[in-house]
Amino acid sequence: VVPNSNGQGGGTNNFKALAAEELWSRGWWYHMEHKLWLARVPNTDPVVKTDRYERGSFLVFDSMAWDIVRKDNFVLQYNLAKTS
């Protein structure tokens, strides 16, 4: 178990934090409302992009199936997405 900042065992949270850092470094967002990870489909542009949201094709990590699935016409509201 990896100790957390207060010296207590907190391995699971530390591993989650490390995984999150790696995903963010690879251009993935965490959607706080849907509680899922997503990234723009490579070599595609958003259909609509404003300063508050974008609509387009995204890759979504399905943790139940442990697979990445494509979602077209997905609306990503930036205020619900965490990027780091």
MARBA-3410 file (N, C-alpha, C, O; in Angstrom, 1 decimal):
84
0.9,-1.2,0.0,0.0,0.0,0.0,0.9,1.2,0.0,1.8,1.3,0.8 ~ 0.6,2.2,-0.9,1.3,3.4,-1.0,0.8,4.4,0.1,-0.4,4.6,0.0 ~ 1.6,5.0,0.9,1.0,5.9,1.9,0.6,7.2,1.2,1.2,7.6,0.2 ~ -0.4,7.8,1.8,-0.9,9.1,1.3,-0.1,10.2,2.0,0.8,9.9,2.7 ~ -0.5,11.4,1.8,0.2,12.6,2.3,0.3,12.6,3.8,1.2,13.2,4.4
-0.6,12.0,4.5,-0.6,12.0,6.0,0.1,10.8,6.5,0.0,10.5,7.7 ~ 0.7,9.9,5.7,1.4,8.8,6.1,0.6,7.5,6.3,1.1,6.5,6.6 ~ -0.8,7.7,6.1,-1.7,6.6,6.2,-1.7,5.8,4.9,-1.4,6.3,3.8 ~ -2.1,4.5,5.0,-2.3,3.8,3.8,-3.4,4.3,3.0,-4.5,4.3,3.5 ~ -3.2,4.7,1.8,-4.3,5.2,0.9,-4.0,4.8,-0.5,-4.2,5.5,-1.4
-3.5,3.6,-0.7,-3.0,3.1,-2.0,-4.0,3.2,-3.1,-3.6,3.7,-4.2 ~ -5.3,2.9,-2.9,-6.3,2.9,-4.0,-6.4,4.4,-4.5,-6.4,4.6,-5.7 ~ -6.5,5.3,-3.6,-6.7,6.7,-4.0,-5.4,7.2,-4.7,-5.5,8.0,-5.7 ~ -4.2,6.8,-4.3,-3.0,7.2,-4.9,-2.9,6.7,-6.3,-2.5,7.3,-7.2 ~ -3.3,5.4,-6.5,-3.3,4.8,-7.8,-4.3,5.5,-8.7,-4.0,5.7,-9.9
-5.4,5.8,-8.2,-6.4,6.6,-9.0,-5.9,7.9,-9.4,-6.1,8.3,-10.6 ~ -5.2,8.6,-8.5,-4.6,9.9,-8.8,-3.5,9.8,-9.9,-3.5,10.6,-10.8 ~ -2.7,8.8,-9.8,-1.7,8.5,-10.8,-2.3,8.2,-12.2,-1.8,8.7,-13.2 ~ -3.3,7.4,-12.2,-4.0,7.1,-13.4,-4.6,8.3,-14.0,-4.6,8.5,-15.2 ~ -5.3,9.1,-13.2,-5.9,10.4,-13.7,-4.8,11.3,-14.3,-5.1,11.8,-15.4
-3.7,11.4,-13.7,-2.6,12.3,-14.2,-2.2,11.8,-15.6,-1.9,12.6,-16.5 ~ -2.1,10.5,-15.7,-1.7,9.9,-17.0,-2.7,10.1,-18.1,-2.4,10.5,-19.2 ~ -4.0,9.9,-17.8,-5.0,10.2,-18.7,-5.1,11.7,-19.1,-5.2,12.0,-20.3 ~ -5.0,12.6,-18.2,-5.0,14.0,-18.5,-3.8,14.3,-19.4,-3.9,15.1,-20.3 ~ -2.6,13.7,-19.2,-1.4,14.0,-20.0,-1.6,13.5,-21.4,-1.0,14.0,-22.3
-2.6,12.6,-21.6,-2.8,12.0,-22.9,-4.0,12.7,-23.6,-4.5,12.2,-24.6 ~ -4.5,13.8,-23.0,-5.6,14.6,-23.6,-7.0,14.1,-23.3,-8.0,14.5,-23.9 ~ -7.2,13.3,-22.2,-8.5,12.9,-21.8,-9.1,13.8,-20.8,-8.3,14.5,-20.1 ~ -10.4,13.9,-20.7,-11.1,14.7,-19.8,-11.9,13.8,-18.8,-12.3,12.7,-19.2 ~ -12.1,14.3,-17.6,-13.0,13.5,-16.7,-14.3,14.3,-16.6,-14.4,15.5,-16.3
-15.4,13.6,-17.0,-16.7,14.3,-16.9,-17.3,14.1,-15.5,-17.6,12.9,-15.1 ~ -17.4,15.2,-14.8,-17.8,15.1,-13.4,-19.2,14.7,-13.1,-19.5,14.0,-12.1 ~ -20.1,15.0,-14.0,-21.5,14.6,-13.9,-21.8,13.1,-14.2,-22.4,12.4,-13.5 ~ -21.2,12.7,-15.4,-21.4,11.3,-15.8,-20.4,10.4,-15.2,-20.5,9.2,-15.3 ~ -19.4,10.9,-14.6,-18.3,10.1,-13.9,-17.7,9.2,-14.9,-17.6,8.0,-14.7
-17.2,9.7,-16.0,-16.5,8.9,-17.0,-15.4,9.7,-17.7,-15.3,10.9,-17.6 ~ -14.5,9.0,-18.3,-13.4,9.6,-19.0,-13.7,9.6,-20.5,-14.2,8.7,-21.0 ~ -13.3,10.7,-21.1,-13.5,10.9,-22.6,-12.4,11.7,-23.2,-11.8,12.5,-22.6 ~ -12.3,11.4,-24.5,-11.3,12.1,-25.3,-11.9,12.3,-26.7,-12.7,11.5,-27.2 ~ -11.5,13.4,-27.4,-11.9,13.6,-28.8,-11.4,12.5,-29.7,-10.3,12.0,-29.5
-12.2,12.0,-30.6,-11.8,11.0,-31.6,-10.6,11.6,-32.4,-10.8,12.8,-32.9 ~ -9.5,10.9,-32.5,-8.4,11.5,-33.2,-8.7,11.9,-34.6,-9.5,11.2,-35.3 ~ -8.1,13.0,-35.1,-8.3,13.5,-36.5,-9.7,13.9,-36.8,-10.1,13.9,-37.9 ~ -10.5,14.3,-35.7,-11.8,14.9,-36.0,-11.8,16.3,-35.3,-11.1,16.5,-34.3 ~ -12.7,17.1,-35.8,-12.9,18.4,-35.2,-14.4,18.4,-34.7,-15.2,17.7,-35.1
-14.6,19.2,-33.6,-15.9,19.4,-33.1,-16.9,19.9,-34.2,-16.5,20.7,-35.0 ~ -18.1,19.4,-34.2,-19.2,19.9,-35.1,-19.5,21.3,-34.7,-19.7,22.2,-35.5 ~ -19.6,21.6,-33.4,-19.9,22.9,-32.8,-18.9,23.1,-31.7,-18.7,22.2,-30.9 ~ -18.4,24.3,-31.6,-17.5,24.6,-30.5,-17.7,26.1,-30.1,-17.6,27.0,-30.9 ~ -18.0,26.3,-28.8,-18.2,27.6,-28.3,-17.3,27.7,-27.1,-16.5,26.9,-26.8
-17.4,28.8,-26.4,-16.5,29.0,-25.2,-17.1,28.2,-24.0,-16.4,28.1,-23.0 ~ -18.3,27.7,-24.1,-18.9,26.9,-23.0,-19.0,25.4,-23.3,-19.1,24.6,-22.3 ~ -19.1,25.0,-24.5,-19.2,23.6,-24.8,-18.7,23.2,-26.2,-18.5,24.1,-27.0 ~ -18.6,22.0,-26.5,-18.4,21.5,-27.9,-19.2,20.2,-28.1,-19.5,19.5,-27.2 ~ -19.6,20.0,-29.3,-20.4,18.8,-29.7,-19.6,18.1,-30.8,-19.1,18.8,-31.8
-19.4,16.8,-30.6,-18.6,16.1,-31.6,-18.5,14.6,-31.3,-19.3,14.1,-30.5 ~ -17.5,14.0,-31.8,-17.3,12.6,-31.6,-16.2,12.4,-30.5,-15.1,13.0,-30.6 ~ -16.5,11.6,-29.6,-15.6,11.3,-28.5,-15.4,9.8,-28.2,-16.3,9.0,-28.5 ~ -14.3,9.5,-27.7,-14.0,8.1,-27.2,-14.3,8.2,-25.7,-13.9,9.1,-25.0 ~ -15.1,7.2,-25.2,-15.5,7.2,-23.8,-15.1,5.8,-23.3,-15.3,4.8,-23.8
-14.4,5.9,-22.1,-14.0,4.7,-21.4,-15.2,4.1,-20.6,-15.7,4.8,-19.7 ~ -15.6,2.9,-21.0,-16.7,2.3,-20.3,-16.1,1.3,-19.3,-15.6,0.3,-19.6 ~ -16.1,1.7,-18.0,-15.5,1.0,-17.0,-16.2,-0.3,-16.6,-15.6,-1.3,-16.1 ~ -17.5,-0.4,-17.0,-18.2,-1.7,-16.7,-17.8,-2.8,-17.7,-17.6,-3.9,-17.3 ~ -17.6,-2.4,-19.0,-17.1,-3.3,-20.0,-15.6,-3.3,-20.1,-15.0,-4.2,-20.8
-14.9,-2.4,-19.5,-13.5,-2.2,-19.6,-13.1,-2.1,-21.0,-12.2,-2.8,-21.5 ~ -13.8,-1.1,-21.7,-13.6,-0.9,-23.1,-13.8,0.5,-23.5,-14.3,1.3,-22.7 ~ -13.3,0.9,-24.6,-13.4,2.3,-25.1,-14.4,2.2,-26.2,-14.3,1.5,-27.2 ~ -15.5,3.1,-26.1,-16.6,3.1,-27.1,-16.6,4.5,-27.7,-16.3,5.5,-27.0 ~ -17.1,4.6,-28.9,-17.2,5.9,-29.6,-18.6,6.4,-29.4,-19.6,5.7,-29.5
-18.7,7.7,-29.1,-20.0,8.4,-28.9,-20.0,9.6,-29.9,-19.2,10.5,-29.7 ~ -20.9,9.6,-30.8,-21.0,10.7,-31.8,-22.1,11.7,-31.3,-23.0,11.3,-30.6 ~ -21.9,12.9,-31.7,-22.8,14.0,-31.3,-22.9,14.2,-29.8,-24.0,14.5,-29.3 ~ -21.8,13.9,-29.1,-21.8,14.0,-27.6,-21.5,15.5,-27.3,-20.6,16.1,-28.0 ~ -22.2,16.1,-26.4,-22.0,17.5,-26.0,-21.2,17.5,-24.7,-21.6,17.0,-23.7
-20.1,18.1,-24.8,-19.2,18.2,-23.6,-19.3,19.7,-23.2,-18.8,20.6,-23.8 ~ -19.9,19.9,-22.0,-19.9,21.2,-21.4,-18.6,21.4,-20.6,-18.4,20.6,-19.7 ~ -17.9,22.4,-20.9,-16.6,22.5,-20.3,-16.6,22.7,-18.7,-15.7,22.3,-18.0 ~ -17.7,23.3,-18.2,-17.8,23.4,-16.8,-18.0,22.1,-16.0,-17.8,22.0,-14.8 ~ -18.3,21.0,-16.8,-18.5,19.7,-16.2,-17.3,18.8,-16.5,-17.3,17.6,-16.1
-16.3,19.3,-17.2,-15.1,18.5,-17.5,-13.9,19.0,-16.8,-13.6,20.2,-16.7 ~ -13.2,18.0,-16.2,-12.0,18.3,-15.5,-10.8,17.9,-16.4,-10.8,16.7,-16.9 ~ -9.9,18.8,-16.6,-8.7,18.5,-17.4,-7.4,18.3,-16.7,-6.4,18.1,-17.3 ~ -7.4,18.5,-15.4,-6.2,18.3,-14.6,-6.5,18.4,-13.2,-5.6,18.3,-12.3
END
